Amino acid sequence: MDKSTDVRISIDRAEVDLAVVHAFLSQEAYWSKNIPRDVVEKSIENSYCFSAFINGVQVGFARVVTDAATFAYLADVFVLPEFRGRGISKKLMQSVQSHPELQGLRRWMLMTADAHKLYESYGFSALAKPDRAMEISRPDIYL
């Protein structure tokens, strides 16, 4: 039996449980340790958000930063540890990729240290031309 059948995905920013999302991002996520609550709140206000709920409790999250025309960046994807292994991340990704405002984009990007297999199953791959990619990285900005 598919354990993810009781998962509801919402794209309504008003339903995001800021306390849950901030707690995970600031305390558990390797990419955003110590991120201030107001920064998380601002990021939610300015992104497409996908929240996973089981029985009304937020158990997962994904955020897309986009111009809704040519480019999207997938960020802050997580499932709370006690809910992993139930297909929730797959439901989040299916919701992201099927969202009507996110169709026909020329480029999607994301960063991951450990979920390559998940994202590869949705068409992501290593950079085709890494010599063209550049970044400004400030990993300790929230310390």
C-alpha positions in Angstrom: 0.0 0.0 0.0 1.2 3.5 -0.9 1.9 5.2 2.5 1.7 8.7 0.8 -2.0 8.4 0.0 -2.8 10.4 3.2 -0.6 13.3 2.1 -2.1 16.6 1.0 0.0 19.0 -1.0 -1.0 22.7 -0.7 0.3 25.6 -2.8 -1.4 28.2 -0.6 1.2 30.3 1.1 -1.2 31.0 3.9 -1.2 27.4 4.9 2.6 27.2 5.4 3.4 26.5 9.0 6.2 29.0 9.4 7.2 27.5 12.8 7.8 24.0 11.3 9.6 25.3 8.2 11.8 27.7 10.1 12.7 25.1 12.7 13.8 22.6 10.1 15.7 25.1 8.0 17.4 26.8 10.9 18.2 23.7 13.0 18.4 20.7 10.7 19.0 21.7 7.1 22.7 21.7 6.2 22.2 24.5 3.7 20.5 27.1 6.0 21.7 26.6 9.6 20.7 29.5 11.8 18.6 31.2 9.1 16.6 34.0 10.8 12.8 33.5 10.9 12.2 36.8 9.1 14.4 35.7 6.2 12.4 32.4 5.9 9.2 34.4 6.1 10.3 36.8 3.3 11.5 33.8 1.2 8.0 32.2 1.5 6.3 35.5 0.6 8.4 35.7 -2.6 8.2 32.2 -3.9 5.9 29.5 -5.0 5.5 27.2 -2.0 4.5 23.6 -1.8 3.6 22.2 1.6 3.0 18.6 2.4 0.4 17.8 5.2 -0.7 14.7 7.0 -3.8 15.1 9.1 -3.3 18.8 9.0 0.3 18.8 10.2 3.0 20.1 8.0 5.5 17.3 7.3 7.3 18.6 4.1 8.0 21.6 2.1 9.5 22.8 -1.2 10.0 26.3 -2.6 10.4 27.6 -6.2 12.0 30.9 -7.0 11.0 31.9 -10.6 10.2 34.5 -13.1 7.4 32.1 -14.3 8.6 32.5 -17.9 12.1 31.2 -18.4 13.8 30.1 -15.2 13.2 28.4 -11.8 15.3 27.5 -8.8 14.1 24.7 -6.6 15.0 25.3 -2.9 14.4 24.3 0.6 13.0 20.8 -0.2 12.6 18.7 2.9 10.5 16.1 4.6 10.7 15.8 8.4 12.8 12.8 9.3 10.0 10.9 11.0 7.9 11.0 7.8 10.6 10.0 5.3 10.2 6.9 3.2 6.5 7.4 2.5 6.8 9.0 -1.0 6.2 12.5 0.3 9.2 14.0 -1.5 7.9 12.4 -4.7 4.5 14.0 -4.2 6.1 17.3 -3.6 8.2 17.0 -6.8 5.2 15.9 -8.8 3.3 19.0 -7.6 6.2 21.3 -8.4 6.6 19.9 -11.9 2.9 19.9 -12.7 2.1 23.4 -11.4 0.6 25.3 -14.4 2.7 28.5 -13.8 5.9 26.4 -14.0 5.5 24.9 -17.4 7.7 25.6 -20.5 10.6 27.0 -18.5 13.9 27.0 -20.3 16.0 26.2 -17.2 15.6 24.7 -13.7 18.3 24.6 -11.2 18.9 23.3 -7.7 21.6 22.5 -5.3 21.8 19.2 -3.3 24.4 17.3 -1.4 22.5 14.1 -1.0 19.3 13.8 -3.1 20.7 13.3 -6.6 18.7 10.2 -7.3 15.4 11.8 -6.4 16.1 14.8 -8.6 17.5 12.8 -11.5 14.2 10.9 -11.6 12.5 14.3 -12.4 14.9 15.2 -15.2 17.7 17.1 -13.3 21.3 16.3 -14.1 24.7 17.7 -13.5 25.5 20.9 -15.2 26.0 20.4 -19.0 28.5 23.2 -19.1 29.8 23.8 -15.6 32.4 26.2 -16.9 29.6 28.6 -17.6 28.1 28.5 -14.1 29.2 31.0 -11.5 28.1 31.8 -8.0 28.5 34.0 -5.0 28.5 31.7 -2.0 28.2 32.9 1.6 27.7 29.6 3.5 28.2 31.3 6.9 25.9 34.3 6.4 23.6 33.3 9.2 26.2 32.7 11.9 
